[in-house]
Amino acid sequence: MEGLGPPVTPFFLCFIRPEPCVQSNEEIMRPGIKPVFAVFIALVLFPGSIAHAQRDNLNNTLHRLDVAAANFRSTSADVEFDTTQTDPFPDKDVQKGKVYYQRKGSDFQMAAHISDENGKPAPKVYVYSGGTVKLYDKLVNQVTTLSKFAQYQGWFTLGFGASGKDLEQKWDIKDQGPETIDGVKTEKLELVPKDPAIKKNLPKVAIWIDPDRGVSLKQVFDEGQGLSRTGLYSNIQVNQSLPSDAFTFKTDKNTQVVNR
């Protein structure tokens, strides 16, 4: 019962201890006990009502995302990507940079410009455009091209311009309620892929999304086996002009190109 928290545990144990348990008026009225106990009673006696309210909240969130998506053109943000591994040994990798998203009609582009990794310069550019992913590593002067990614475009828009209908098409969704991040009220959504092939490598995703702008402030990708990736987004600019080189990078005659 420790998970219920110190204020709740003594009062809750009144209902499961075999011995009589007497609480003073002061203990009964202790701040925090009555509201939490009321929630407990509601969960036990009215589970259907709770589920209905959660569904209503999810429907409202998805509708707001539909509205935001209809007006979405572009986004830029500062980003920190944290890759955390707990098994078979603890390890953490931190990348920082800028991300860009742009949609014109049915055409969608995104890019991540990484400036440093674990506190050291590590210039890299990741671009998705026209169904192709290109990875440019400036330090080794190499471009890796991954073709036939058009069918995954919907996954790249996750949390940035995706409508509620887009999310429902690809994910089983649970609305876990509001949370405030950096002063912004977000809705935390738990997403489980409907596609078994995706689910095999990505069992679950959590996003903290601003439904009125259609942008994520935080994303956690649980890849299973002790591996997770977290994206933290700040300085988010919506529907503003993007740099001319947002979705490009400069190469030279010595750049090695690898196609996969």
Beta strands, then each sheet from edge to edge (+ up, - down):
strand 1: 74-85
strand 2: 91-104
strand 3: 107-117
strand 4: 120-129
strand 5: 132-137
strand 6: 142-146
strand 7: 171-181
strand 8: 184-193
strand 9: 204-210
strand 10: 215-222
strand 11: 227-238
strand 12: 256-259
sheet 1: 7+ 8- 9+ 10- 11+ 1- 2+ 3- 4+ 5- 6+ 12+
end
